[in-house]
Each structure stands twice: as structure tokens, then as C-alpha cells.
Amino acid sequence: MLAFGVLAAVSLAGYVGTSWWLVVPVAVLLTLQSWWSHLWRLGEPSHDPWSKKITAYFVTGIAADLAMTVVAFGFGRALRWMLG
């Protein structure tokens, strides 16, 4: 649910004309929000070790979060352009 609010805020930021550099920290925030419980449990002794499969999911998740953030920001910019 937090991700939807963050993406709506990014769209609003794109609409008001903020810098494209805002996309990177927001993508980091989305990645940390979605992976927090997985990363937190790595310190527990009963947890499975980090594997190539988890690495692939993590990298794919980062790419997906970055893509969603760019699309949301671009949507705000496009809306600004259409409405004048």
C-alpha cells in the first residue's frame, strides 16, 4: 500500500516539474520497502543463506522498481504537458 502512495507522489512530483534525479532515491525506497523483511531475517541463524536465486529476484526487483518509478514520473510529466 505504501508503494502506491509513493508512486502517486512521484507522479505529482513529475507534474510539478521536479528533477529526474528524484527517480533514483524513490526506486531505492521502494526496493528497501519491499525487501526489508527479507534483508532483516538474513541475520537470524535459522534463515536460508543468500543464493543465486535470491540475487536474481533482488536485481529483478530493483529493475522493476526503477521502471515503475520512471513510468510514474513520466506519467506526471505527460499530464503536465497535456494540460498545459
Buried (B, 14 or more C-beta within 10 A) or exposed (E): EEBEEBBEBBBBBBBEEBEEEBBEEBBBBBBEEBBEEBEEEEEEEEEEEEEEEBEEEBEEBBEBBBEBBBBBBBBBBEEEEEEE
